[in-house]
Amino acid sequence: MFENISERLQGAIHKIKGYGKITEDNISEIMREVRLALLESDVNYKVVKEFTNNVKEKALGLEVASSLKPAEMFVKILKDELTELLGKEKVSLVNKNFNVVMLVGLQGSGKTTHVGKLGNWVRKKYKKNPLFVACDIYRPAAIDQLKQLGRKLNIPVYSEDIKDAVKIAENGIKYARENGYDYVFIDTAGRLHIDDELMNELKRMNDALTFDEILLVIDSMIGQDAINVIEGFNNELPLTGTILTKLDGDSKGGVALSVRHLTHIPIKFVGTSEKLDGIMEFDSDRMVGRILGEGDIQSLIEHAEEVLDKDIAMNTAKRLNSGKFDLEDFLLQLNQIKKLGPLENMLKLIPGAAKMGLNNVNIDPKDIAHIEAIIQSMTPKERKNPDIIKASRKQRIAKGSGTSVQDVNRLLNQFEMMKKMMKQFKNGNMKMPF
Amino acid sequence: MGIFDKIKNVFKKEEVIEKEEVKLYDKGLEKTRVEFTSKLGKLSKKYREVTEEYFEELEEILIMADIGVNTVMDFMDRLKKRVSKEHITDTEMLKEVIVDELFIIYVEGESLTTKINYNDNGPTVVLFVGVNGVGKTTSIAKLAYKLKCENKKVMLVAGDTFRAGAIEQLDEWGKRIECPVIKSESKDPSSVIYDALKIAKEDSYDVVLIDTAGRLQNKVNLMKELEKINKVIGNQIEGAPHETLLVIDATTGQNGISQAKSFKEITNITGIVLTKLDGTAKGGIVLAIKENVNIPVKLVGLGERKEDLIPFDIENYIYGLFKDMI
């Protein structure tokens, strides 16, 4: 997501490597690059100004005192300043005996979707029993949307056919208390921060009810207007945090750098896919690493651990070791991989991905679907023993899976190669690539 | 040459804009304009003479309007050149030059139209595309209402089969503006669209407006799906879609350029619908998009009511932004 900042900064850092020391002359040129990179990433203009001034000052001031090479020094300063910008301490979502959280934001920022994701999240992480309350009484079918998400997640939705959001929220919270729910999420209508009437509605809600958290949902593609939006909501409501959505797009999400610095409200979550588990806690250290191109192996592992079924993984590992790995296992593996969400996202998190050219790899989930279809068109016997698959069987499989014999051949070849590679890993002839 | 002569030369206007529309524009852009122009007005009061500080502050104003970074940098270079070539020292005079140069970025000597490209032999198909949450469905409803007021027989197609509640949302709009909505249980948007276009031909509809699911432009599978949708439409009605409108949220920052580029690679984007311009966002990214990707803005969303969609007019847009200044 931050390719551009990281690439440009890396370019700037590379330039510094050529210099013996940081001087007023050479740093200006580098700071220009840094400045443009940040502006292109939608970081707030004032934040950029302050940031580049700070970095420049520190880089020049430390010149004599430090024994580090200029480039290393520059990276360290950038890292410190970026961490400073993003806020060092992690602030988790509230977790009490009974919690009420309201989501607010502009139209189309992703409030309803993230109510769904958060409900799923607190149930998994906090072992809570969530309830959704539908207070978007304006947008056509907004309540329907929440209900559909609720059905998918098996989380009930409290709604009323009245035009009073305050009343609905109040009743919803009451309903939760009386029926054994301990985590209430209030979905609200999207509104402009300058819409007095609708902002008043939120204020009335805040006056009448007690919220443990009020989260501002922000689209990560937002530009310089972010500051008006954030301040607009923050001036009217006691915001406790923000959620940055759509970070799986190719926006550079510079708003992440501005939010915290300009308002002192922590970023609590980031939205990373359209799926209902596409949400992660925000971590500034990792984000800084990502900006500077150091990758994010930790969040990769965490995400994998969260999603993957450990039993299946253990079983597969055992079978791999015993050399019994067959197409049936392969199919199970594919299903596991699919749960991780778009593979591009995973690739990007690997350190050095940009250098290996992996940041721009496009993987079509349909390719995986095709492989699946081919294996599913095989008989159990064929899956256990792919060697018996000859011409006529191949034709049948191709027909059954809507692919061609070439596709079937390719899959069988790839599978054979994979098995060979795995044997080599096992025998210790080859080092694991990571 | 004065700025208004220039405008008149560039815009061979086919019709006079109704006063009502101008008023709506003014109202919608009021917040935008107040901030933007008061800043520029203040700037020329603060600096009587053109200095380096003046340029720096001007750059800030333009960047804050989300006009693309590179567009602004090039613009500043050109402006500085003109200033030194024409020996401009008075900031009052420079204001006119600034507006002038902004026009040039957008127009580039072309004559642009915001009219919908109608199909003379059968239904006109308009496809709406864009990333998530920009306002596709709402814009469709507004355009449908506008066309209905022009006595067109309009059909809406619920092609967003992915997002929860999307079909119901369009359906609800259909009821409000009394417009038929074609939908299906199928999860495949192409199949709904196929059926809808068949009906449109049989029942001789004038215009078919097709909704699609929001998709981030870097999602390969979703972009391929869009490619397929496009093909299906073209196979059903020759030359269709006659318009493919990319919906862009006015709050969008630099990513707008990437959106325009990626969607244009897949579909023949004929114009932009710039939504949510009634907030404080300036939507300046459309200038960069026009300059870099050459897609003009056709429609502008200025509110949540069904009437709040009007044809884009660069003259009104920039005039609105700079009203106090000129």
Interface residues (C-beta under 8 A of the other chain):
Chain A: L36 L39 E40 S41 D42 Y45 L106 Q107 G108 S109 G110 T112 Y138 R139 P140 A141 A142 D144 Q145 L146 K147 Q148 L149 K152 L192 H193 I194 D219 M221 I222 G223 Q224 D225 A226 N228 V229 G232 K246 D248 G249 D250 S251 K252 G254 V255 E274 P342 E344 N362 I363 D364 P365 K366
Chain B: K31 E60 I63 M64 A65 D66 V69 N70 M73 V131 N132 G133 V134 G135 F162 R163 A164 G165 A166 I167 E168 Q169 D171 E172 W173 R176 L216 Q217 N218 K219 V220 N221 K224 D249 A250 T251 T252 G253 Q254 N255 G256 S258 K276 D278 G279 T280 A281 K282 I285 E304
